[in-house]
Amino acid sequence: MTVKFKKSIFLSDSIIALSWIRGQSRLYKPFVANRVSEIQGNTDPSDWKHILGEFNIADQVSRGVSVSDLKGEWKEGPSFLSLPEIEWPCSIPRESKEGVDAEKRKPKPVMLIQQLEAAININRYSNWRRLLRVTAYVFRFIVHTRAKCCVDDGPLSAHELLVAERHWVRDAQKSLKEIKEYKSLSPFRVNGIVYVGGRTSNKRLAYDQAYPVLLPRCHRVSYLITRQIHETGHYGVATTAAKVRRRFWIVKATTLAKTLKFQCTKFRAFEHKAENQLMAELPIERVTPYSPPFHYTAIDYFGPYHVKVGRNKSTKQYGVILTCLTTRAVHLELDVDCSTQEFIQVLRRFYAIRGRPKVIQSDNGTQFVRAERELRQMIAGWNKDQLKEYCANEQVTWRFTTPLAPRHNGCAESLVKSCKHALKKSIGDQRLTPFELYTYFQEVANLINERPIGRKLNDPDDGSFICPKTTFCWGDPQAMYLRAPSGKPKTHGDV
């Protein structure tokens, strides 16, 4: 005979188990989830009721009951089952949240972090100028996008490059700590950029020179700026640091310049260890204060350099160096064929730019000897009165050094070495046109004239932009010393 049950009621004294059954099976670990899903599939969770532990017959076996005691309620059930369901003991238990959550799955946090990378990765660039140009083009693209039209499609302007430079300066200064830590540099902030102060506000200098931008040493921007300046002429440590601090005050710039000097393979290839020698006393022309530049001039030839004069034709041309014996200023000219007539043209160009010197010193080259002879022959036909009047105003004395003794003209020889090194670093083995070579000559002359006399000081309040011994304008032929040289005089080999 089949018995059909109208309703099935399940009693349990486990509050945690009842909470699992009434909850969602997918929230629990596999062991509990599988059993809860099976119970929920075969029964209605609302048919599960709570019974107190003292009325739970099934609980007696778990507590250890002998077989002879399994009678009465064990066989017939609790006495309240014979009563109507409404009269059954009511129990409203309070579930333990910790016990229920103990078997819950531990959700694995899935977070979608969208890291906004910079539009330009500065670590991928090794050239400061290229970084500025790429940044300027990106900013131009942003302007065009916002304007929805092409505002400017020509070459980059100086203002666009300046905006790009200020962008990276601000980015580099984010890594700076509190400005108070650099109080010895008298820093101040203008338009979001930190500048180094000092006592130069009354000087007639450019703003960037009077107040250089403060940059940290470890930032990529500082490295690129220092590297760019070093590779311009492959300078030494002092010159690189001095040129960097014309516009940027990099913390520990000398240390950074040393690192770049060590890493520069080209500089290490050009660096030679020269023997030291005891030098003689300087002649009077080398230590004459208050004399105009190029008042005492030394001259020498160097080269030759192969230049292109046609599509498949080349010729040799020479460089002529004229240096002031007192200030060590340099003037470079290009000689076409190393002849006397061409050398006279070199002298005429020099006189037109720098003025007529009082004394010209040279070695005993054949072109120099013949030039003096022809100059004497030219002067011999002049009127004596006019000649005396002319010589009284502009008299030039030509003096030759001892034959076969180039060391006597060592002032020019040492600067010839510097010019040759600079030209070799800049043009290498290239074969240029005459005007291109002449352009390089002028740039090298400017480079030599910009060399610092002493080491760049680390304190901006010391006014280190002024030469410690003299203040001199190399480019002005009428400039004079503002202060006489002091200390030990420089030797022939000094640059």
C-alpha positions, 0 to 999 in steps of 0.5 A, spaced: 500 500 500 502 506 498 502 512 503 502 519 500 504 524 505 500 531 504 506 535 507 513 533 510 516 537 515 524 537 517 526 539 524 533 541 526 536 544 532 542 547 527 541 554 526 547 554 522 544 549 517 538 552 517 541 558 515 545 555 509 538 551 507 534 558 506 540 561 503 543 561 496 547 555 495 552 558 490 555 563 496 558 557 500 564 552 499 563 546 494 562 541 500 556 545 503 554 548 496 553 541 493 549 538 499 545 545 500 543 545 493 541 537 493 536 539 499 533 545 496 532 541 490 528 535 493 525 539 499 522 546 500 526 550 504 520 553 508 518 546 511 525 546 515 523 548 522 528 549 528 527 544 534 530 545 541 536 541 542 532 538 548 526 535 544 531 533 538 530 525 539 536 524 533 541 528 538 540 523 543 544 518 539 550 523 538 550 524 546 551 516 547 545 512 549 545 505 550 540 500 545 535 499 551 534 506 552 532 507 545 524 507 546 519 511 548 520 518 544 525 514 540 520 510 537 514 515 538 517 521 537 516 528 541 509 528 545 508 535 541 507 531 534 501 529 536 498 536 537 496 541 532 502 544 528 499 551 531 501 548 538 508 546 537 513 549 541 515 556 537 523 557 537 525 563 534 533 562 534 538 568 532 543 565 527 551 566 528 553 571 523 561 568 524 558 561 523 554 562 517 560 566 513 565 561 515 563 556 509 562 562 505 566 562 499 572 567 499 571 572 493 577 573 489 577 581 488 577 582 481 579 589 480 580 593 473 585 598 474 586 602 468 593 606 469 594 612 465 600 612 462 604 618 460 603 620 453 610 621 452 615 616 456 621 620 457 625 614 459 625 612 451 629 618 449 636 619 450 636 626 446 634 632 450 632 636 443 628 630 440 624 630 447 622 637 446 620 637 439 616 631 440 613 634 446 611 640 442 608 636 436 604 633 441 601 639 444 600 642 437 596 636 436 592 637 442 591 644 440 588 642 433 584 637 436 580 642 441 580 647 436 577 642 431 581 645 425 589 646 423 591 652 427 599 652 425 602 646 420 609 649 419 615 648 423 616 649 430 616 655 433 621 658 439 615 659 443 612 652 442 619 649 444 619 653 450 612 651 452 615 643 452 621 645 456 617 648 461 612 642 461 618 637 463 621 642 468 615 642 472 615 634 471 622 634 474 620 638 480 615 634 482 620 629 485 623 635 489 622 635 496 620 641 500 623 647 498 625 649 505 630 643 504 634 648 499 634 654 503 641 655 502 640 656 494 634 662 496 629 658 492 622 661 490 617 659 485 614 663 479 608 660 475 609 653 478 617 653 477 622 653 482 628 658 481 634 659 485 635 666 488 641 670 489 644 676 489 644 678 482 637 681 481 641 688 479 645 685 474 644 686 467 643 678 465 638 674 462 632 672 467 634 664 466 642 666 468 640 670 474 635 665 476 637 658 474 631 653 474 632 648 480 632 641 478 633 634 482 639 630 480 636 623 479 631 625 474 631 623 467 630 631 465 637 633 468 640 627 465 638 629 458 640 636 459 647 635 462 648 630 456 646 634 451 650 640 453 656 635 454 655 632 447 655 639 444 663 639 444 665 633 449 667 638 454 670 636 461 667 636 468 668 643 470 666 646 463 659 642 462 657 643 469 658 651 468 654 651 461 649 647 465 648 652 470 647 658 465 640 656 465 639 650 470 641 649 477 642 641 477 643 639 484 650 635 484 651 637 477 659 636 477 657 629 479 652 628 474 657 631 469 663 626 471 658 620 470 657 622 463 664 624 462 666 617 464 660 614 459 662 618 453 666 613 449 668 619 444 671 623 450 675 617 452 677 616 445 680 623 445 682 624 452 690 623 452 695 623 458 700 629 456 707 629 460 708 635 464 714 640 464 716 646 467 715 652 463 719 658 463 717 665 465 711 668 461 714 674 456 711 681 458 706 681 453 702 675 456 702 679 463 700 686 461 694 689 464 689 694 462 691 692 454 685 692 449 684 685 446 688 683 440 693 688 442 699 683 442 697 677 437 700 671 436 698 667 429 699 660 427 697 656 421 694 649 422 691 644 417 690 642 412 683 640 411 680 637 405 674 641 402 669 640 396 669 645 391 665 641 386 661 635 385 667 630 384 673 635 386 676 637 392 682 641 395 686 643 401 685 649 405 688 651 412 686 654 418 689 661 421 689 662 428 690 669 431 690 669 439 691 675 444 697 674 448 694 677 454 686 675 454 687 668 450 681 670 446 681 666 439 680 669 432 679 663 426 680 665 419 680 660 413 686 660 408 685 658 401 692 656 398 696 658 404 700 663 399 702 670 401 697 674 397 691 670 401 695 671 408 694 678 407 687 677 405 686 674 412 690 680 415 685 685 412 679 681 415 682 680 421 684 688 422 677 690 419 674 685 425 678 686 431 682 692 429 690 693 428 694 690 433 701 693 436 705 687 435 704 680 431 708 674 433 709 668 429 714 663 427 718 663 421 713 660 416 715 662 409 708 665 408 709 669 414 716 672 412 714 673 405 708 677 407 712 682 412 717 683 406 711 685 401 708 689 407 715 693 407 715 694 400 708 696 400 710 701 405 716 704 402 713 707 396 708 711 401 709 719 403 713 719 409 709 724 412 703 720 411 707 714 413 709 717 420 702 720 421 699 713 420 704 709 424 703 714 430 696 712 430 696 704 427 703 701 428 704 694 427 710 691 429 711 684 426 716 679 430 718 672 429 720 667 434 727 663 434 727 658 428 726 651 429 723 653 436 715 652 435 715 652 443 716 660 443 709 661 440 706 656 445 701 660 446 698 659 439 700 652 439 696 650 445 690 653 442 691 650 435 690 643 439 684 645 442 681 648 436 683 641 432 680 637 438 673 641 437 673 640 430 675 633 430 669 632 435 664 636 431 666 634 423 670 628 424 671 625 417 666 629 413 668 633 407 665 640 407 664 646 402 669 652 404 663 656 407 661 650 411 668 649 414 668 657 415 662 656 419 665 651 423 671 655 424 667 661 427 663 656 432 669 653 434 672 660 436 666 662 440 666 655 443 674 656 445 672 663 447 666 661 452 671 656 456 671 658 463 677 661 466 676 657 473 671 652 476 664 654 477 662 655 484 656 651 487 653 657 491 649 662 487 650 668 492 658 668 490 656 671 483 660 665 480 657 667 473 663 673 473 670 670 472 674 670 478 680 674 475 677 678 470 671 680 466 672 680 459 667 681 453 671 676 448 666 679 442 667 686 443 674 688 440 674 695 444 672 691 450 677 692 456 679 689 462 675 691 468 680 688 473 687 686 472 689 679 473 692 677 479 695 671 482 700 666 479 701 668 471 698 662 466 703 658 462 704 657 455 700 651 455 694 654 459 688 654 455 
